Amino acid sequence: MNQEEPTPITWIRNNQDKLVKFIQELVRIPSVTGSEEEIQKFIYKKLTELDLKPKFIYPDIETLRKSDYYFKTTSYTKFGYKNRPNVVGILKGAGKGKSICLGGHVDVVSPEPIEQWSRDPWSGEIDGDFIYGRGAGDMKAGVATIIFALQALKETKTRLQGDVFIETTIEEEDGGIGGTLYLRLTQPKADAALIPEFSGPAIIIASAGVMYFRVIVTGIPAHAATAHYGVNAIVKMVPIIESLKSLNEERQKTISYKYAEVEPRMKGKATTLNIGVINSGDWPSTVPAVCVLECRIGFPPGETREMVINQIENTIKNAANKDAWLRDHPPKIEWFGWNAKPHEQNPEHPFVKLLEKKIQESTGITPEYIGGSAGLDARFFVHYGTPAVSFGPYGENLHSIDERVSISSTLKTTEILVCTLMDWCGVELDK
Ligand SMILES: [Zn+2]
């Protein structure tokens, strides 16, 4: 190699303004789950320019239904999959090296309430080391690191031996079914996978089981002046709520998971049952006849979905049996939306160890292993036999107001990504 030719790392450092501009461009395209088409077209164009052979992959619901990990997402119910492509591309290796898949989701959660933001959530404004905007940290900067890492290899004519598959996916915020799951069912299997989701200087090796359920209690409507002629559905829901609250406390006392409890505030909170929505009643002068409660249960690796479903249904049944009305009019329980199985990636796998080493070399920090309290797309790779972790740039206020991502951390992540690729896939020496 000629001494003056830049390495991929020096190329990244010399071109950081291009990376920043690219993240801003991504942030400026609103892509709330369900509206991913425009940003995917933008990425397709970028991958074409880099000769990464992009393709649009539209999810097919019949194929998805055959998977054990399928569930009907709320965004599919609302928008279908017709205008919601995934984008895949490939940086073809010279041969004989190990392959890798780099994945990232392009959908973001709603920026509401916008009036609470100190700036336009779709502006990509810069202040100091931070780029602001909905999706800046979750995970448009991460998507940019993937594309920029491959650009650095191309621009410096660094030829890898193994193939690098790249995918930008839809619907992660709603369970990843039409995105990362669909691609596991239809795309070639890689030897490892990395998703640059926000992680701080840590490696995420686990995700939670996440399920949604709904409890419906019915009463009898009546005029408020003769309320005793009716049965108040809100009042009848109270013992159900109390029982779920006690179940949550009991579970938090007995269930622990070390990777979920690394952060001090997460101690004893590896599992959570959240009462998220309650709907009932028309106005103060009527006894409400129906009350609907919606909850999310998150649980770390260790329990199965069936175990958790049984426990929750029994808790509700036992609470109902203590009340004469509810005993005769049992609450209805419906499981809907999120139905994710937890996963844990073995931290001893050579790919995980390699990434750890590259982070150490680049930052001087030994990253912690974390995860297991939220659902993650990485689980689909692991469920289908590909070792996978998440590691990405540092961000703040994700899913909140004034979301922002650190520019220096995004650059560092890109460098670590390139070093990991060169080591994992191998570099062809004679070019
Ligand atoms: Zn994300």
Residues whose N, C-alpha, C, O or C-beta is under 5 A from the ligand:
A	BS01	ZN	D138 M139 E197
